[in-house]
Amino acid sequence: ALRRAGFSVGILDADITGPSIPKMFGVKDHPSFNANAMLPVVTHTGIEMMSLNLLLPSEDEAVIWRGPMIGKVITQFWEEVLWGKLDYLIIDLPPGTADAPLTILQQVPVSGIIIVSTPQDLTTMIVKKAVNMAGTMKKPILGVVENMSYLYVPEIDKKIELFGKSRVDEMARAAGAPVIAVLPIDPALAALCDKGEIEKYDNEIISQMGHKIYELAGALK
C-alpha cells in the first residue's frame, strides 16, 4: 500500500529462522555486492528486500543458530546493506521478545512499532509481552493490527469469528495506541502469497491501512 502511494519502501526480514518474505513476493534472486556493501534485491514493484533466505543455497534449508548469531546477522542486514534513500524500511519480526526484536530495538533507530495480534487469548498474552518490552525500551508503538479477525462469507453476508471475539480494542488499550486495521481471513491473499504474488493483492482495507500508517508515522516526526 505504501509503495502504491508512491513511497520508496524496503523490507528487512528479521525472522531469521523462519524467513517467509521472499516466498510471498516471489523473489529468488541472490543479493549482489559492491566493494563496500551488499545490495538489496528488488521486487516486481520496486520494493527493496533483504532476507536470509536470499543467501541460502535452498529456500528449504534450515537455519539452526543460537541467539548471538541471529543478532549478528540482523545487525549486518541493517549496517552492511546499501538500502539507499527510503521513505519506509519495514522490519518483519518473529513473535515474542527474544533475540531478533531485542537486536532491532537496541541497534536500529526505530521510528515506531506496529503490534500485530490475532483474537486468541493465548496470542494476546504473548503480544502483551511485546508491548511491555517496547515500553521498557522506550520505543513508540505506532498502532495495533488484528490479523485473521474474521472470515466473511458473502453467500450469507455474515462475518464468522473463527478464533473468537475480536480483542483489538483490548490490545489497543494495552498498547496505548490506536487501531490501524482489522484484517479478515482472505483466501485470495493466501493464494497470492503461495504463488509469490502478494504485490497484486489490493483491497480497501489494505489501502486504508497504508494511509493510516503514513498519518501515524508522520505524527511521530
Secondary structure as GFF3:
##gff-version 3
##sequence-region A 1 221
A	DSSP	beta_strand	9	13	.	.	.	ID=ss1
A	DSSP	alpha_helix	21	25	.	.	.	ID=ss2
A	DSSP	beta_strand	32	33	.	.	.	ID=ss3
A	DSSP	beta_strand	38	39	.	.	.	ID=ss4
A	DSSP	beta_strand	41	42	.	.	.	ID=ss5
A	DSSP	beta_strand	48	50	.	.	.	ID=ss6
A	DSSP	three_ten_helix	52	54	.	.	.	ID=ss7
A	DSSP	alpha_helix	67	79	.	.	.	ID=ss8
A	DSSP	beta_strand	88	92	.	.	.	ID=ss9
A	DSSP	alpha_helix	99	107	.	.	.	ID=ss10
A	DSSP	beta_strand	113	117	.	.	.	ID=ss11
A	DSSP	alpha_helix	121	136	.	.	.	ID=ss12
A	DSSP	beta_strand	141	146	.	.	.	ID=ss13
A	DSSP	beta_strand	151	153	.	.	.	ID=ss14
A	DSSP	beta_strand	158	160	.	.	.	ID=ss15
A	DSSP	alpha_helix	168	175	.	.	.	ID=ss16
A	DSSP	beta_strand	179	182	.	.	.	ID=ss17
A	DSSP	alpha_helix	187	195	.	.	.	ID=ss18
A	DSSP	three_ten_helix	198	200	.	.	.	ID=ss19
A	DSSP	alpha_helix	204	220	.	.	.	ID=ss20
###
